Amino acid sequence: MKDRLASLTGPLRSLRLCGLLCLLVFPTLTQAADPLKWGADAEGGAPYIFLDPEDISKTKGFEVDLAAALAREIGRPIEFQQYPYDGLISGLTRGDIDLAMNGLEITPDRLEHVRFSRPYYVYTLQLVSRADETRFGTVEEWLKLKLPVGTLSETAASRYCEKNELPLSTYDGQLEPFQDLALGRLDAVLADLPAAVAYAKSNPKLKFVGVPIEPGFYAIAMRPSDEALAKTIDNGLERLIASGDLQKIYEKWGIWNGDQESLAAAKSADDILKQSAAGFSMANVFKSLGKAAVVTIQISVASMCLAMLLGLTVAIGRLYGPAPVRMLAVVWVEFFRGIPVLLLLYVLYFGLPTILQTLGLGMALAPSNIVVAIIAFGLNYSAYEAEIYRAGITSVPVGQWEAAASLGMSKKLTFRRIILPQATRMILPPVTNDFVALFKDTSVASAIAVVELTKQYQMLAKSSLRYMEIGLATAILYLVMSIPLGYLARRLEARWGKAL
Amino acid sequence: MTSPSNNNVTLENITKAYGQRTILDNISATIEPGETVAIIGPSGGGKSTMLRCINGLATFDKGQIDVGGHRLAPNSLPAEIHEVRRLFGMIFQDFQLFPHFTALENVIEAPVQVRGQSPADAKARAMELLKRVGLGERANYYPRELSGGQKQRVAIARALAMEPRGLLCDEITSALDPELKAEVLDVLLDLKAEGLTLIMVTHEIHFARRAADRVLLLADGRIAESGTPDKVLDSPDSERAKRFLKTVMA
């Protein structure tokens, strides 16, 4: 009995020991059942991955289906994790996610940082215009016209437009560029074919122009150190392509086309990129940043002028107006000081057209994104400038009013000739301060597809992954613009100081 | 009572109160053209307020003020006040030059903006005035680059540029060092000689004696004493005046 027991426990014990050894020596074996973290941006939109309209706790899209098929194929669960599109590559490096599959194009600069799987889709770029467009009927005609075009930010489409020096607005979502196209803010949208199919094909206001251009590949990005995993994924994809399961998924989503035949031949990302050279140079970076800096200057200068004008009006209303005007001025200041400028941007940009259309005014009155940015910042800062003006005006001694009055000057004349000039000199330092702040605040305008300096930096840095070098270049540009401003203000102060 | 000449400054029963405190208590006075009147009295006696009422810078509750055919009353409209201000310039204790203008620009501002003179004419006239107050060389200086006495002389030139019949001077030497006072007072003597009416609130008893045709002693919102400098300063009738003069002369 005792012997039998011993003979039973002996192998049991050694088995347990063996298991423990396995855990220590082959940790990968135990991880095999752990889910892979798949990063994608559900805000990016259809048909890739998007929130199921019927149950927004679930996601839908051809990539969701592909992930499920792939998980079956490799025998390991793949778990979706929401991740911002333009941070996907960094997410891999940081270890937040194991796979990035979200319509990522294989590009030379990305290849420097990630290991791409074999391609899973051949995309092409589709040009979309309004249905009533008559100025162009082909891509070639369109390229010559240099009309305002919208794309998803940091995509092959945006790079194509930049390369061709087209006036470009970039968006974080797939839907918004098509909305703006329909509204007339853009004359064309260049999008990856799947997105164009999802958002434009069924819209009677829009039409496809010409044949798709610039074919490229979507592939799954992984860490270069995860070579074993990459091999597994490659094999899984190969089996899905060979079995026709992938085709079924694409057919379900209406994005299967002849181009996909080449998927079977394209073995690895490296093959694809043999011919394309890296298009990255610091000279090009500075050129792009310079253009964006001009936008930043335009917005900040124009909105500051607007803010000063409105601010002065509000300050005068608050100081000298009749009771209702004073009240209105107080409300104005509290309102525009109290709401985030981002909210203002969204409401003016996306909300206003809806109101205009409801009123039957159409889009003729809907301002462009840069104009909206100028208005939003102008309104926001008018609240601050109004208060600064008010303080400046009241700080002029009352004796100045009396002296002017004793010379027969009217109140209006006194204000214009005597009080306001002195107030302006006094408020110069805080206003300069505000201007520099506004200058930097304008980066928020990227929310409504304005490509200003910070946005351009993000685009360049994220596509080249040279955050440091380009960041430095951008910082230098900001300083080159703001330091002379401070110098100018000090010069003015010194000159005016003599007169105060 | 003699009928008021058109060119007189006549105050009739002027009363003004801030809440419970009576600043001016039923004041009546007449100042004739070309007369130099010094208003003296203890602080808070209503001197400055009386002067400011004549120029419409302060309002009053009762009474009326006639200045050269125009009448100021408690409910006067801005247009009426404006007319009165054309007749009398005002000089302030703390100068109140416009700091963002040069001396010259200070002087031409009102002639150009209010009277509509051409800048060239206004400038020529302003240079004359600045020379007259001894500041021809300083025309392009900003106020902060000038001494107190120079500032006050620019202020006088500025008031004269509007060609007033007279000047209201509100303790115009109080903020000045003794050596700078003289240069300002000399200018006033010049103006008196030219026949301008001067109504000045002052603490300069000696100057009042030398320059004034008449001294008004204002205390507790009333005219305690009125007469020639010698009479008021040396042998006042009222107890209030005696008490005040004793402290000032001491």
Interface residues (C-beta under 8 A of the other chain):
Chain A: P397 G399 Q400 E402 A403 A404 A405 S406 L407 G408 M409 S410 L413 R417 I418 P421 Q422 R425 W496 K498 A499 L500
Chain B: N55 G56 L57 P78 H82 R85 R86 G89 M90 F92 D94 Q96 L97 F98 P99 H100 F101 E109 A110 Q113 V114 R115 Y142 P143 R144 E145 A155 R158 A159 M162 L168
